[in-house]
Amino acid sequence: MSTATVQIHADGVRLQVVPGTSVAAALAQVPPGRTRSSVTGQPRAPLCGMGVCHECRVRIDGRTHLACQTLCTEGMQVHTDTGGPCP
């Protein structure tokens, strides 16, 4: 049984996750478990889990991505301060 992990940084917090973990699942481990804030400042989190609702938009290494559709990779920098559209 392998105990390998991947380390990411989410809003400055270092997280260790199992390879194959989505960014959305990793962010759910960090209170308050949000992926972004709405325009009114309310915490938002993944709703559909399949990339349709876009509630899980985050900035990863400088680009906007859907957290539910992105797997964690070693050293990635995730920021939940984005509200922009995904490319």
C-alpha positions in Angstrom: 0.0 0.0 0.0 1.4 3.4 -1.1 1.4 6.4 1.3 2.6 8.8 -1.4 1.1 12.3 -1.2 1.0 15.5 -3.3 1.7 18.8 -1.6 -0.2 21.9 -2.8 -0.6 25.4 -1.3 -4.2 26.8 -1.0 -4.3 30.4 -0.1 -1.0 30.0 1.7 -2.0 26.8 3.6 0.1 23.8 2.8 -2.0 20.7 2.1 -1.0 17.1 1.7 -3.4 15.0 -0.4 -3.5 11.6 -2.1 -2.6 11.6 -5.8 -5.7 11.9 -7.9 -7.5 14.2 -5.5 -9.4 17.1 -7.2 -8.6 20.6 -6.1 -12.2 20.9 -5.0 -11.8 18.0 -2.6 -8.6 19.4 -1.3 -10.2 22.8 -0.7 -13.1 21.1 1.2 -10.5 20.1 3.9 -9.7 23.8 4.7 -12.4 25.6 6.7 -14.7 27.1 5.5 -14.4 24.7 2.6 -15.1 27.3 -0.1 -13.6 27.7 -3.6 -14.4 31.4 -4.0 -16.5 34.3 -2.8 -19.6 35.7 -4.6 -19.7 39.3 -5.6 -21.5 40.0 -2.3 -18.8 38.2 -0.3 -20.7 35.0 0.4 -18.6 31.8 0.4 -19.2 29.6 -2.7 -18.4 25.9 -3.1 -18.8 23.3 -5.9 -22.4 22.6 -6.6 -22.5 20.2 -9.5 -19.1 18.5 -9.2 -18.9 18.1 -13.0 -17.9 21.5 -14.4 -21.3 22.8 -15.4 -22.1 25.3 -12.6 -18.6 27.1 -12.5 -19.1 27.7 -8.7 -15.7 26.2 -8.1 -13.6 28.7 -10.1 -10.2 29.2 -8.6 -6.8 30.6 -9.7 -4.2 27.9 -10.1 -0.6 29.0 -10.9 -2.0 32.2 -12.2 -4.8 30.9 -14.5 -8.5 30.4 -13.8 -9.6 26.7 -13.6 -12.6 24.7 -12.4 -11.5 23.0 -9.1 -13.8 20.1 -9.6 -12.2 19.2 -12.9 -8.5 19.8 -11.9 -6.4 17.2 -10.2 -3.8 18.3 -7.6 -0.2 18.3 -8.8 2.9 18.7 -6.7 3.6 22.3 -5.7 0.5 23.9 -7.3 -0.5 27.3 -5.9 -4.3 27.6 -5.5 -6.0 30.9 -4.8 -9.7 31.3 -4.1 -9.8 35.0 -4.9 -11.0 34.7 -8.5 -14.5 35.3 -9.9 -13.4 35.5 -13.5 -14.5 33.2 -16.3 -12.6 30.0 -17.2 -10.7 30.1 -20.5 
